[in-house]
Amino acid sequence: QRLEDFMAQAGKRGVVVELVFFCTMYFDNLWDASPMNVRNNVNGIGTVGRGEVYSGRDKVLLAVQRALVRKLVTELNEFDNLYYEVCNEPYERGGLTREWNDKIIETVVETEASLPGKHLIAQGFPRSEGPVREVHLHVSILNFHAVKPQAVGLNYSLNRVIAFDETGGADRSDRKYRTEGWEFILAGGGVYDHLDLSFTPDHEDGMAVPLPPETPGGGGPTLRKQLQILKEFIEGFDFIRMAPAVARVSPPATVRVLAETGAVYAVYVNGGTAAELELELPAGIYRAEWVNTKTGGIDKAEMFDHAGGQKSLASPAYSEDIALRIVRQKTGR
């Protein structure tokens, strides 16, 4: 009842939930407390070591794990604001086998085969300088933690949702999380999940500001407002029709572009205090709006009639970063 109420409340607020079935057993104290450990259940299940709990070696334990997945998938079938992840950081500490991973995925698919709702499945992958080599047929979301936007380009051809699934790091500044969120989404990523460490047991409202010194990341109401601006900016486009495109900017800065060519363009510039942007546009009448990433306001707007080819656009003055929305205007009767 508590889980179903949680899902319902999230749905009312437009929040999509990622439900993670299992988590890496990082340390002995986690395994010592786990109900999957034979010492902690009266059924004699889990006669394996900490590094073998997700190996499938204990067939009875595997059966219970699959039963848990079937139960969750059945109970939550009605909710459309949901996707599943097999295991959090499965590449950490070793011991998780591909056979076990595929069994869990197949359990989801088999359970939903006779149910009305169908949900996407995510799988976590380690950061890499190259693309993911093997992806299960039924995995729709590739999860990465603390990853760079380049991961989108490396894996874009796989035709899966690329997810920045967990933030963190020594740099706890709002700028770090704001700019990496904008860069990842405007590079063509589909998910940016920020771990907001201002939510604590003593501050369930997310107001633990300043953050406790031991926290491994940032957060707070100011950052949440800035990420809301990113969310509303990208939702202002029919973004599933858009794909990464190219633009040039001077002076040098990082620039990301998503475009539905000839219709709409979403641009993000990270770095500097003013920029001259140049990109290819078909002939037409366009409206350009420079968006302040910290306030959501329009710092500069203009209409222009373009004959086709390269178009140069000058930004207003800004601090740190700025976004640009270009929309081709409908003409005719």
Steps between C-alpha positions, in 0.01 A plus 500: 500500500781738585679436170183536295411823680852629432457425129159668492626813676796522264271462200278785618808723501631393160792309653638193322633232739790268430451188712825311553451133586844427650816676612866404507613362837782750543614399847472213747267697726241519219520126438487436875164683511353359178199267511658318206777384733432150637578622851208744488209284388333187638476340155867408466527707179815684396785256557739717300756770572445873464652498151274220374156627598432607138673210330205259474714232661245443779195391300263534794619855565458579130144369516421732791660797323288432193189464718570842650529651151174335388322633808623856450429502127149363554411742781628806311370411156234772499747787542623676187754724680744215553795313358718227650873458549644153560776587749669813625866517390520131403860546385618586853669231715452227237303178524193597298471274196342569166289185542349634824445846348320352199282281722375807687425683175319197362295479820372854445414430137331167574295648785376793294415280201159425651451845656365815332789730599847480343798681653849590388799323654831669582840348555802663662830511311845617613651818361710424196696669223313284249140401426306229680568178311212271598149603597215262579216519249256620767722769656375841388700731730878506542584634848832670574619661824706822515551482125599757238275613212729312260328180614195609301691522173680173565175309547249701294501249214366229736162678483448480878430768759835616643467589869721701733368292786690636800698815574761565767860596553725730695375811316169574674428829324167580337691590185644148467161327513317764296753499216544123486121458491462745212793354311381140537140565395595732212751239382202268448476331839157394625538503880685719749459369859651731760576363847390797711682465831297780662233237570595333829314314778492828694406711196249306295405827327842524331609800703822369659691809388791537541560135427661281765877486431509123451249492212640363169318748278294818480141613494253747646203717402702734277629211291155339482362823356777506239435138402129584473595760238683230302199267530255765381733612220535153349131420551424808291612297197367182342843370599456138395507630141833675559854373453849634576622763254806721454567868562810714534554756773757772562679575719561129572242338731314172522191498279229232479216497248184295462304562184197401301662634185307783341256525790652548848845522655604476865850633571710513816824695544718427802782744571584863437291814547381563141492284189466523123317188383501371144282216373341374180134596454268443203325803351216634713384744764621416850464619857805470724486527879805498728401337831663573834582158653479637856175698483318352200449851362548606137812719494472578128248424223498571129319411178696454178432408137776265386580419138658164589852386586715608791337736750688701762331590829649716776412422860437758770751525783471208741675336792634144463244359256195578286240316290341587167164401353449543124156433352409529132179700463203367305421708192232499230123526524 
